């Protein structure tokens, strides 16, 4: 065909295909060997930093979350295979030559594969003493990272905190704060040894609930009126404490009856979420609770221990509150109550409902 064109005198010119530098870089990246990046997925700051890198990442970079227990760590040249605990402490690259790079050399190696701004930043590594200086800065950052990470958790909504449950959990935290002070103030006014033991047992369980809420709910999402809820708890415990044993037990029954309904509403919401999720992910591993999917098991243990997830935790808390109610009912006995006593118990129940509505908002 070409010879026929030449013999006929036809001069065919094929256009020269020009590629932009960006297209050429993309084409070159496709023939490069894969680079593997290892990072701590349980660290919120690390996850956000990696997200920035991945936006500018070419397809020949593979990202590995070290917080996943099933992740296999490759052996480098000479059979060198670092321990997972060692890898979790710093930033690491497993490069195309089968070598492990840690700290500043790993950052420079990664930056050289990213966009122009990052490649420019990587030039620091070529300066005399550049890598040494970067490593010293990185070591300083690692020392202050735990405190920075705890501060970050107070401002960013963690992945175990569903957006539609924030208001309810805020009211739970306020309620558990008030409950601790109700039992504490009641103990100030009684010399009944049996009642003291009952109040002490209940108060310890409420403190366990409050500690769990403190782990789940960062400061940013807690009620701004915690001082008011402490004062309300003191008054709710002190007034019946001055009036005697029966008034204290009646107050406990009124509070715990309301808390039972309050927790049950949240449990039903989480059960509904779990059912929807199991239908949406029919071909994926089932979730044992409302939040188990999408959160690493190690992180779940750290947040919800000794419970597997938020749903199980709230169910256990509700069971404790029902025990508190039943203990108080058993102590009251079948004696008929006065009109003033019934009015006080109704006031406590309604006051708890109003406090929950306010705590959900503020």
C-alpha positions in Angstrom: 0.0 0.0 0.0 2.8 2.4 1.0 4.8 1.5 -2.1 1.7 2.2 -4.3 1.4 5.7 -2.7 5.1 6.4 -3.3 4.9 5.3 -7.0 1.9 7.5 -7.5 3.8 10.5 -6.2 1.4 11.1 -3.3 3.3 12.7 -0.4 1.6 11.6 2.9 2.6 13.4 6.1 1.6 12.0 9.4 1.0 14.6 12.1 3.5 14.8 15.0 1.8 13.8 18.2 2.9 16.1 21.1 2.3 15.2 24.7 2.1 17.7 27.5 4.6 17.2 30.4 1.7 16.1 32.6 0.6 13.4 30.0 4.2 12.3 29.7 4.5 11.9 33.4 1.3 9.9 33.6 2.5 7.6 30.8 5.9 7.2 32.6 4.2 6.4 35.9 2.3 3.5 34.3 5.5 1.7 33.4 7.2 2.3 36.8 7.1 -0.5 39.4 4.7 -0.2 42.2 5.6 1.7 45.4 3.9 0.6 48.6 3.1 3.2 51.4 2.4 2.0 54.9 0.5 4.2 57.4 -1.3 4.0 60.7 -5.0 4.1 59.9 -6.0 4.3 63.5 -4.4 7.8 63.7 -6.8 10.5 62.6 -4.1 12.9 61.6 -2.2 10.3 59.6 -5.4 9.4 57.7 -6.0 13.0 56.8 -2.4 13.5 55.7 -2.6 10.4 53.5 -5.9 11.6 52.0 -4.1 14.7 50.8 -1.4 12.6 49.2 -3.8 10.3 47.5 -5.6 13.2 45.7 -2.3 13.8 43.8 -1.3 10.2 43.7 -0.5 8.4 40.4 -1.8 4.8 40.0 1.5 3.1 40.7 1.3 3.9 44.5 -0.4 1.3 46.7 -1.6 2.4 50.1 -1.7 0.0 53.1 -3.4 0.6 56.4 -1.3 -0.9 59.2 -4.2 -1.0 61.6 -5.8 -3.8 59.6 -4.6 -7.0 61.4 -4.8 -9.2 58.2 -2.4 -7.0 56.3 0.7 -8.9 55.2 4.0 -7.1 55.6 6.4 -7.8 52.7 10.1 -8.8 53.3 12.6 -6.4 51.9 16.1 -7.0 50.4 18.1 -9.3 52.5 15.0 -10.8 54.1 14.4 -7.7 56.3 10.8 -7.6 57.5 10.0 -4.9 60.2 7.7 -5.7 63.0 4.1 -4.2 62.8 4.7 -2.4 66.2 7.8 -0.7 64.7 6.0 0.3 61.5 3.1 1.9 63.5 5.6 4.4 65.0 6.7 6.1 61.8 5.9 6.6 58.1 7.3 3.9 55.8 7.8 3.2 52.1 8.4 -0.2 50.4 9.9 1.0 47.2 10.2 -0.6 43.7 13.6 -2.0 44.5 12.3 -4.0 47.5 13.8 -1.7 50.0 12.2 -0.3 53.2 12.5 3.5 53.8 11.6 5.0 57.1 11.0 8.6 58.2 12.4 11.5 56.1 13.7 9.3 53.2 10.3 7.7 52.9 8.6 11.1 52.6 11.1 12.3 50.0 10.6 9.1 48.0 6.8 9.6 48.0 7.0 13.3 47.2 9.1 12.6 44.1 6.1 10.6 42.6 3.5 13.2 43.3 2.5 16.5 41.6 5.0 19.3 40.8 4.6 21.1 44.1 5.5 17.9 46.0 8.4 17.1 43.7 9.8 20.6 44.4 9.5 19.9 48.2 11.4 16.7 47.7 14.4 18.7 46.6 15.1 19.4 50.3 16.4 15.8 50.5 19.2 16.7 48.1 20.5 19.6 50.1 23.5 18.9 52.4 22.0 17.8 55.8 18.5 18.0 54.4 17.4 14.5 55.3 19.0 14.9 58.8 17.1 18.1 59.4 13.8 16.5 58.2 14.3 13.5 60.5 14.8 15.8 63.5 11.6 17.7 62.7 9.8 14.4 62.2 11.1 13.1 65.5 9.8 16.2 67.3 6.4 15.8 65.6 6.2 12.2 66.8 6.7 13.3 70.4 3.9 15.8 70.3 1.6 13.7 68.0 -0.3 12.0 70.9 -1.4 15.3 72.4 -2.2 16.7 68.9 -4.2 13.6 68.1 -6.2 13.8 71.3 -6.9 17.5 70.6 -8.0 16.6 67.0 -10.4 14.0 68.4 -12.2 16.8 70.3 -12.9 18.7 67.1 -13.5 16.0 64.5 -16.5 13.7 64.7 -14.9 10.2 65.0 -16.1 7.4 62.8 -17.8 5.5 65.6 -20.1 8.5 66.3 -23.1 8.4 63.9 -24.2 11.9 62.9 -27.9 11.2 63.7 -26.9 10.0 67.2 -24.8 12.9 68.4 -27.7 14.8 70.0 -29.0 11.6 71.8 -25.5 10.7 73.1 -25.0 14.3 74.3 -28.1 14.0 76.4 -26.9 10.6 77.6 -23.6 12.1 78.7 -25.5 14.9 80.5 -27.8 12.4 82.1 -25.1 10.1 83.4 -23.3 13.2 84.8 -26.5 14.1 86.7 -27.1 10.5 87.8 -23.6 10.3 89.4 -24.4 13.5 91.4 -27.9 12.3 92.4 -26.5 9.2 94.1 -23.5 11.1 95.5 -25.7 13.7 97.1 -28.1 11.1 98.5 -25.3 9.5 100.3 -24.6 12.7 102.1 -27.9 12.5 104.0 -28.4 8.9 105.0 -26.9 6.8 107.8 -28.8 3.7 106.8 -26.1 1.1 106.1 -28.2 -0.9 103.6 -29.2 2.2 101.7 -25.6 3.4 101.7 -24.5 0.2 100.1 -27.3 0.4 97.5 -26.4 4.0 96.6 -22.7 3.2 96.5 -23.3 0.3 94.1 -25.6 2.3 91.9 -23.2 5.3 91.8 -20.2 3.1 90.8 -22.2 1.7 87.8 -23.3 5.3 86.8 -19.6 6.3 86.9 -18.8 3.4 84.6 -21.5 4.7 82.2 -20.1 8.2 82.4 -16.5 7.1 81.8 -17.7 5.2 78.7 -19.6 8.3 77.4 -16.4 10.4 78.0 -14.5 8.0 75.7 -17.2 8.1 73.0 -18.2 11.7 73.0 -15.4 14.3 72.4 -15.6 17.6 74.3 -16.8 19.5 71.2 -20.0 17.4 71.1 -20.9 17.5 74.8 -23.5 19.7 76.4 -22.4 23.3 77.2 -24.5 23.2 80.3 -22.7 20.4 82.2 -22.4 22.7 85.3 -26.2 23.0 85.3 -26.7 19.2 85.1 -24.3 18.8 88.0 -26.4 21.3 90.0 -29.6 19.6 89.0 -28.3 16.2 90.1 -27.3 17.6 93.5 -30.7 19.2 94.0 -32.5 16.0 92.8 -30.6 13.9 95.2 -30.4 16.4 98.2 -34.2 17.2 98.4 -35.3 13.6 98.9 -32.2 12.9 101.0 -33.5 15.5 103.5 -37.0 13.8 103.5 -35.9 10.2 104.2 -35.3 6.8 102.8 -38.6 6.3 101.0 -38.3 9.6 99.1 -34.8 8.7 97.9 -36.0 5.3 96.6 -39.0 6.9 94.9 -36.7 9.4 93.2 -34.6 6.6 91.9 -37.6 4.8 90.5 -38.8 7.9 88.8 -35.5 8.7 87.2 -34.7 5.1 86.1 -38.2 4.7 84.6 -37.5 7.7 82.3 -34.0 6.5 81.5 -35.3 3.1 80.5 -37.6 4.7 77.9 -34.8 7.1 76.8 -32.3 4.4 76.2 -34.8 2.1 74.5 -35.6 4.8 71.9 -31.9 5.0 70.9 -31.6 1.2 70.9 -34.5 0.9 68.5 -32.8 3.5 66.2 -29.5 1.5 66.2 -31.3 -1.8 65.6 -33.1 -0.3 62.6 -29.8 1.0 61.3 -28.2 -2.4 61.7 -31.1 -4.1 59.8 -30.8 -1.6 56.9 -27.1 -2.1 56.7 -27.4 -5.9 56.7 -29.8 -5.6 53.8 -27.6 -3.2 51.9 -24.5 -5.4 52.4 -26.1 -8.8 51.9 -23.0 -10.1 50.0 -20.5 -8.7 52.6 -19.7 -9.9 56.2 -22.6 -9.3 58.5 -22.3 -6.7 61.4 -22.7 -7.9 64.9 -23.9 -4.4 65.9 -24.9 -1.1 64.5 -21.3 0.3 64.2 -19.1 -2.8 63.9 -18.9 -2.4 60.1 -16.4 0.3 59.0 -14.5 0.5 62.3 -11.5 -1.7 63.1 -11.8 -4.2 65.9 -8.8 -2.7 67.8 -10.4 0.7 67.6 -13.8 -0.7 68.7 -12.2 -2.3 71.7 -10.4 0.9 72.7 -13.7 2.9 72.5 -16.4 0.6 73.6 -14.6 -2.0 75.8 -15.8 -4.2 77.2 -18.7 -4.0 74.7 -18.3 -4.8 71.0 -20.1 -1.7 69.7 -22.4 1.2 70.6 -25.6 -0.8 70.4 -24.4 -3.5 72.8 -23.1 -0.8 75.1 -26.5 1.0 75.3 -28.3 -2.3 75.8 -26.0 -3.1 78.8 -26.5 0.4 80.2 -30.3 0.0 79.9 -30.1 -3.3 81.7 -28.1 -1.6 84.6 -30.7 1.1 84.9 -33.5 -1.5 85.0 -31.7 -3.2 87.9 -31.5 0.1 89.7 -35.2 0.7 89.3 -36.0 -2.9 90.5 -33.8 -2.5 93.5 -35.5 0.7 94.5 -39.0 -0.8 93.9 -38.1 -3.7 96.2 -37.0 -1.3 98.9 -40.2 0.8 98.6 -42.5 -2.1 99.4 -46.3 -2.1 99.0 -47.0 0.9 101.2 -49.4 3.5 99.8 -47.8 6.8 98.9 -49.0 10.3 99.7 -50.2 12.8 97.1 -47.1 15.0 97.7 -44.8 12.0 97.2 -46.5 11.1 93.9 -46.3 14.7 92.8 -42.5 14.8 93.5 -41.9 11.6 91.5 -43.9 12.9 88.6 -42.0 16.2 88.8 -38.7 14.3 88.7 -39.8 12.3 85.6 -41.0 15.4 83.7 -37.9 17.3 84.8 -35.7 14.6 83.3 -37.6 14.8 80.0 -37.1 18.5 79.8 -33.4 18.2 80.7 -33.0 15.7 77.8 -34.6 18.0 75.3 -32.4 20.9 76.4 -29.2 18.8 76.4 -29.9 17.6 72.8 -29.9 21.2 71.7 -27.1 22.8 73.9 
